[in-house]
Amino acid sequence: MSRSVLFDTETTGLDPGSGDRVIEIAALELVNDLPSGRQFHALLDPGRHIHEDAARVHGYTLADLRGKPRFEEVVYDLLGFLGDGRLVAHNAPFDFAFLDLELSLLGLPRLDPARMVCTLELARGRFPGVPNSLDALCRRFGIDLSARTTHNALLDCRLLAEVYVELTGGRQRGLSLGLAAQAGLPTFVYRPGGPRVARPICPSVAELAAHTAFVGRLRDPLWAC
């Protein structure tokens, strides 16, 4: 079972080199590239003004962030949640640059770029020459955008998790029941048409026996390979 984390940030502006800071970070745990239900979310006081253009995008003002923690107050909880696996983001170099700035200001190591998975690059490889923003991908895959009136990091993560499933063929990842059961791990099943979240399924001994008996009646079953 592989673990990775999908994350998104909102910021005071577009340029960490000019002192712009993170004001919101959200992250979702992925197991076998599907959401497990675990998440991290924090609104942050950036200690500086928010550019008007940025505020129009995410809707936050300094008044909204007054009394919120500073980045240094949540950094160890964040790093613990991020773990050491892959880090998935849309336009990942942007989010990596801002987290790297925040970490460097605290004298902490920057994120390993080898962990980066950029869904924008994945989308461009699959759909070259057409818009591949998060909104465009949601429309392409029929994902409901009605709640996205501003660029809220937590909502964007949830939408991106659905997009990531589509980009990586994740709808089929719940078929390896045998291997997961042998390892004593839950199997994650994606349910099209229902809530777009992964649900952990742990087959009972009786269910596994019934499955084995059913597969045994098939001619050259793929599941027996």
C-alpha positions as CSV (number, residue, x, y, z in Angstrom):
1,M,0.0,0.0,0.0
2,S,1.5,3.4,-1.0
3,R,0.9,6.6,0.8
4,S,1.1,10.1,-0.7
5,V,-0.3,13.5,0.1
6,L,-2.2,15.9,-2.2
7,F,-2.0,19.5,-1.1
8,D,-2.8,23.1,-2.1
9,T,-1.8,26.5,-0.8
10,E,-3.4,30.0,-0.9
11,T,-1.0,32.9,-0.6
12,T,-0.7,36.7,-0.2
13,G,0.5,37.0,-3.8
14,L,2.3,35.2,-6.6
15,D,6.0,35.7,-5.8
16,P,7.7,34.1,-2.8
17,G,10.8,35.9,-3.9
18,S,9.3,39.2,-3.1
19,G,8.1,38.2,0.4
20,D,4.6,36.8,-0.3
21,R,3.6,34.2,2.2
22,V,1.2,31.2,2.7
23,I,-2.1,32.1,4.2
24,E,-3.9,28.7,3.9
25,I,-2.7,25.1,3.4
26,A,-4.8,22.0,3.0
27,A,-3.7,18.5,2.4
28,L,-5.4,15.1,1.9
29,E,-3.9,11.7,2.5
30,L,-4.0,9.4,-0.5
31,V,-3.6,5.6,-0.1
32,N,-3.0,3.9,-3.5
33,D,-3.7,7.4,-5.0
34,L,-7.2,7.5,-3.5
35,P,-8.4,9.7,-0.6
36,S,-8.3,7.9,2.8
37,G,-10.4,10.5,4.6
38,R,-7.5,11.9,6.6
39,Q,-6.8,15.6,6.1
40,F,-4.8,18.6,7.3
41,H,-6.0,22.2,7.1
42,A,-4.8,25.5,8.5
43,L,-5.5,29.2,8.0
44,L,-2.5,31.3,8.8
45,D,-1.6,34.9,9.7
46,P,1.0,35.9,7.1
47,G,2.2,38.9,9.0
48,R,2.0,41.1,5.9
49,H,-0.6,42.6,3.5
50,I,-2.5,40.6,1.0
51,H,-2.4,41.8,-2.6
52,E,-5.8,42.8,-4.0
53,D,-5.5,40.5,-7.0
54,A,-4.8,37.5,-4.7
55,A,-7.7,38.5,-2.4
56,R,-10.1,38.5,-5.4
57,V,-9.0,34.9,-6.1
58,H,-9.2,33.3,-2.7
59,G,-11.5,35.8,-0.9
60,Y,-9.4,36.2,2.3
61,T,-8.5,39.5,3.9
62,L,-6.2,40.2,6.8
63,A,-9.3,40.6,9.0
64,D,-10.2,37.0,8.2
65,L,-6.8,35.8,9.3
66,R,-6.4,37.9,12.5
67,G,-5.7,35.6,15.4
68,K,-4.9,32.6,13.3
69,P,-1.6,30.8,13.9
70,R,1.7,31.7,12.2
71,F,3.3,29.1,10.0
72,E,5.9,28.2,12.6
73,E,3.1,27.2,15.0
74,V,1.8,24.5,12.6
75,V,4.9,23.5,10.7
76,Y,5.7,20.3,12.6
77,D,2.1,19.1,12.5
78,L,2.2,19.8,8.7
79,L,5.5,18.0,8.2
80,G,4.3,15.1,10.2
81,F,1.2,14.8,7.9
82,L,3.2,15.2,4.7
83,G,5.4,12.3,5.7
84,D,8.1,11.2,3.3
85,G,6.1,10.0,0.3
86,R,5.0,11.7,-2.9
87,L,3.5,15.2,-2.8
88,V,0.8,15.9,-5.4
89,A,-0.3,19.4,-6.4
90,H,-1.7,21.2,-9.3
91,N,1.1,23.5,-10.7
92,A,3.2,21.9,-8.0
93,P,6.3,24.1,-8.5
94,F,4.3,27.1,-7.3
95,D,3.2,25.4,-4.1
96,F,6.6,23.9,-3.5
97,A,8.2,27.3,-3.9
98,F,6.0,28.8,-1.2
99,L,6.4,25.9,1.3
100,D,10.2,26.0,0.6
101,L,10.2,29.7,1.5
102,E,8.3,29.1,4.7
103,L,10.6,26.3,5.7
104,S,13.8,28.2,4.9
105,L,12.7,31.1,7.0
106,L,12.6,28.7,9.9
107,G,15.9,27.2,9.1
108,L,14.3,23.9,8.1
109,P,15.2,21.7,5.1
110,R,13.3,22.4,1.9
111,L,11.1,19.8,0.3
112,D,12.8,17.2,-1.8
113,P,11.8,18.0,-5.4
114,A,12.0,14.3,-6.3
115,R,8.8,13.9,-4.3
116,M,6.9,16.3,-6.5
117,V,4.0,15.1,-8.6
118,C,2.4,17.9,-10.7
119,T,-1.1,17.2,-11.9
120,L,-0.9,20.1,-14.3
121,E,2.0,18.4,-16.1
122,L,0.1,15.1,-16.1
123,A,-2.9,16.8,-17.6
124,R,-0.8,18.6,-20.3
125,G,0.7,15.3,-21.3
126,R,-2.8,13.7,-21.6
127,F,-4.6,16.8,-23.1
128,P,-1.9,18.8,-25.0
129,G,-2.9,22.2,-26.4
130,V,-6.1,22.7,-24.4
131,P,-6.8,24.5,-21.1
132,N,-5.8,22.3,-18.1
133,S,-6.7,24.5,-15.1
134,L,-8.4,22.8,-12.3
135,D,-11.7,24.2,-13.4
136,A,-11.2,23.0,-17.0
137,L,-10.3,19.5,-15.8
138,C,-13.3,19.3,-13.5
139,R,-15.6,20.3,-16.4
140,R,-13.8,17.8,-18.7
141,F,-14.4,14.9,-16.2
142,G,-17.9,16.0,-15.1
143,I,-16.9,16.9,-11.6
144,D,-19.3,19.3,-9.8
145,L,-17.9,22.8,-9.5
146,S,-20.9,24.5,-8.0
147,A,-19.3,25.0,-4.6
148,R,-16.1,26.6,-6.0
149,T,-16.9,30.3,-5.8
150,T,-13.4,31.1,-4.6
151,H,-10.0,29.2,-4.5
152,N,-10.5,27.6,-1.1
153,A,-7.5,25.3,-0.5
154,L,-9.5,22.5,1.1
155,L,-12.2,22.5,-1.5
156,D,-9.5,22.7,-4.3
157,C,-7.8,19.6,-2.7
158,R,-11.0,17.6,-2.8
159,L,-11.7,18.6,-6.4
160,L,-8.1,17.8,-7.4
161,A,-8.3,14.4,-5.7
162,E,-11.2,13.6,-8.0
163,V,-9.2,14.9,-11.0
164,Y,-6.2,12.9,-9.9
165,V,-8.3,9.7,-9.9
166,E,-9.3,10.4,-13.5
167,L,-5.8,11.3,-14.6
168,T,-4.2,8.1,-13.1
169,G,-6.9,5.6,-13.9
170,G,-7.7,5.3,-10.2
171,R,-11.2,3.9,-10.7
172,Q,-9.7,0.4,-11.2
173,R,-7.5,0.4,-8.1
174,G,-9.8,-1.5,-5.9
175,L,-9.6,-4.8,-7.9
176,S,-6.5,-6.3,-6.2
177,L,-8.5,-7.9,-3.4
178,G,-6.3,-10.9,-3.1
179,L,-3.0,-9.0,-2.7
180,A,-4.4,-6.6,-0.2
181,A,-6.0,-9.3,1.9
182,Q,-2.8,-11.4,1.9
183,A,-1.0,-8.4,3.3
184,G,-3.7,-7.8,5.9
185,L,-4.5,-4.3,4.4
186,P,-7.8,-2.7,3.7
187,T,-8.8,-2.4,0.0
188,F,-9.8,1.0,-1.3
189,V,-12.8,1.0,-3.7
190,Y,-13.9,4.0,-5.8
191,R,-17.6,4.2,-6.2
192,P,-18.7,6.0,-9.4
193,G,-22.1,7.7,-9.0
194,G,-21.8,7.8,-5.2
195,P,-19.8,10.1,-3.0
196,R,-16.4,10.6,-4.7
197,V,-14.4,9.3,-1.8
198,A,-12.5,6.0,-1.3
199,R,-14.0,3.7,1.3
200,P,-11.8,1.2,3.2
201,I,-13.2,-2.3,2.7
202,C,-11.8,-5.2,4.8
203,P,-13.3,-8.5,3.4
204,S,-14.1,-11.1,6.1
205,V,-12.7,-14.6,6.0
206,A,-16.1,-15.9,4.7
207,E,-16.2,-13.3,2.0
208,L,-12.7,-14.1,0.8
209,A,-13.6,-17.8,0.7
210,A,-16.8,-17.1,-1.3
211,H,-14.7,-15.0,-3.7
212,T,-12.1,-17.8,-4.1
213,A,-14.9,-20.3,-4.8
214,F,-16.5,-18.0,-7.4
215,V,-13.2,-17.4,-9.1
216,G,-12.6,-21.1,-9.2
217,R,-15.6,-21.6,-11.3
218,L,-14.3,-19.2,-14.0
219,R,-12.3,-20.4,-17.0
220,D,-8.8,-18.8,-16.9
221,P,-9.7,-16.1,-14.4
222,L,-7.6,-13.0,-14.4
223,W,-7.8,-12.8,-10.6
224,A,-6.0,-16.2,-10.3
225,C,-2.9,-14.9,-12.2
